[in-house]
Amino acid sequence: MRRIGMGLVGAGFVGPHHIDAVRRLGFVDVVAVAGSNDESGRQKAQTLGVPKGYGSYQALIDDPNVQVVHNATPNYLHYEVTSAALAKGKHVVSDKPLAMTAAQSKRLVDEARRAGVVTAVTFNYRGNPLVQHARQTIARGDIGTPRFLHGYYIQDWLLNETDYSWRLDPDKGGASSALGDIGSHWCDLAQHMSGLTITHVLGDITTTLPKRKKPRGSREAFAAAGSGDTETVDITVEDLASVLVRFDNGAKGTFSVGQVCPGHKNDLVLEICGSASSVKWRQEQQNELWFGHRDRANEILQKDPSLIVDGARQYAHLPGGHQEAWADAFCNLMRDIYGFIAAGKKPPDAHPPAFATFEDGYRANVLIETMLESAKKGSVWTKVSY
Ligand SMILES: NC(=O)c1ccc[n+]([C@@H]2O[C@H](COP(=O)([O-])OP(=O)(O)OC[C@H]3O[C@@H](n4cnc5c(N)ncnc54)[C@H](O)[C@@H]3O)[C@@H](O)[C@H]2O)c1
């Protein structure tokens, strides 16, 4: 198989997982990493065992051996890094959100189409084998017609006023914090698993901590608050939200997000109640899928390739009882994206399901903006105009 060169821009929390995932594919060379300056580029390359460390994203994009650029920078840099990579004719894997606003994302969709390259966004929960199993069994009618989709995505890493992230600064993270950061994952998963589209939303958003202590130096995501020097800053974005949603088949739904919920680390739950049965997946116990019935006993499917339907089985790589997790699902995503590139395919060729496109990224931006608009109008039903 032809080898493919990859370069990563932004090696903080999630960036190194992009590198781990592509290394596992066996036909991808991690060529370079770019940091925000020469020293950080060099240091990140050394830590991650990558041959070249650049001090600017443009230098990485200009490297002829980099064919696929991964963008794992803070949100405010997504548009400029991705746009520069597309201008150079590189394939792009962007971490979510695709950009800070729907308008920016729309521009990237258009730029990608003109560039004729492969582009993808990391809605990585799609890569879990039981998510794909649920999706396929819903599509063939096992739970009947989906009527009610509900759940939450809650975490506790921003619980205290000493917890701070660039995600809380609208200039760096965007107009939304919790909804954009993790609500976007829940909405993508709900729509992907059910095959439905969210058409209307009613959002209720809260800023639990209107003041926080921001470190004067930089701090990467999920890093514990240190004892360093801080300044008190006003917080205007939401750290907690609840949203009612309506889907295109008439189904209703509700979900909550929050990063101030003690004890919940990365707790994403999605349950879809259909006219015949229900199905529930929980990220923190991702090797189990619950099916609920009225007239017979409920069931729990434990992940086991021999029990997973065709079309989802390829996302499981270990036998039953051998737990697969977040990083494995992330790797599945990369397998779908790089398999598509290696096969010489390009949009609009049909792509595998775990692979979310720039169009999906744009739609996620539109959804979040509509939730904010709904909340601003006093929490009223608002139509989503994609
Ligand atoms: N898919 C997922 O599940 C998932 C999980 C976490 C984060 N993310 C997304 O990934 C992105 C990064 O999040 P994170 O949590 O890793 O943040 P982070 O703050 O931990 O890391 C960002 C990194 O980018 C670097 N950086 C800043 N400016 C740069 C520049 N000009 N050039 C190169 N590097 C630069 C920073 O030094 C830092 O190392 C965000 O958009 C976030 O939404 C996605």
The ligand as a Gaussian input file, in Angstrom:
#p B3LYP/6-31G(d) Opt

LIG

0 1
 N      -12.696000      15.087000      19.204000
 C      -12.592000      15.198000      20.495000
 O      -13.111000      14.395000      21.257000
 C      -11.813000      16.343000      21.070000
 C      -11.284000      16.260000      22.354000
 C      -10.551000      17.350000      22.820000
 C      -10.388000      18.472000      22.022000
 N      -10.940000      18.526000      20.788000
 C      -10.761000      19.709000      19.928000
 O       -9.379000      19.792000      19.579000
 C       -8.927000      21.126000      19.579000
 C       -7.764000      21.250000      20.567000
 O       -8.247000      20.974000      21.861000
 P       -7.254000      20.520000      23.053000
 O       -8.141000      20.085000      24.141000
 O       -6.233000      19.600000      22.533000
 O       -6.598000      21.927000      23.407000
 P       -5.192000      22.202000      24.078000
 O       -5.222000      23.613000      24.545000
 O       -4.857000      21.129000      25.054000
 O       -4.158000      22.059000      22.861000
 C       -4.049000      23.006000      21.801000
 C       -2.588000      23.032000      21.357000
 O       -2.455000      23.910000      20.231000
 C       -1.240000      24.622000      20.395000
 N       -1.241000      25.852000      19.588000
 C       -1.753000      27.065000      19.905000
 N       -1.512000      27.928000      18.900000
 C       -0.863000      27.245000      17.932000
 C       -0.341000      27.593000      16.649000
 N       -0.444000      28.840000      16.158000
 N        0.282000      26.629000      15.924000
 C        0.419000      25.386000      16.402000
 N       -0.044000      24.985000      17.624000
 C       -0.680000      25.918000      18.371000
 C       -1.181000      24.888000      21.898000
 O        0.138000      25.229000      22.306000
 C       -1.629000      23.539000      22.434000
 O       -0.527000      22.660000      22.554000
 C      -10.140000      21.965000      19.944000
 O      -10.689000      22.506000      18.800000
 C      -11.095000      21.009000      20.609000
 O      -12.446000      21.335000      20.405000
 C      -11.635000      17.472000      20.311000

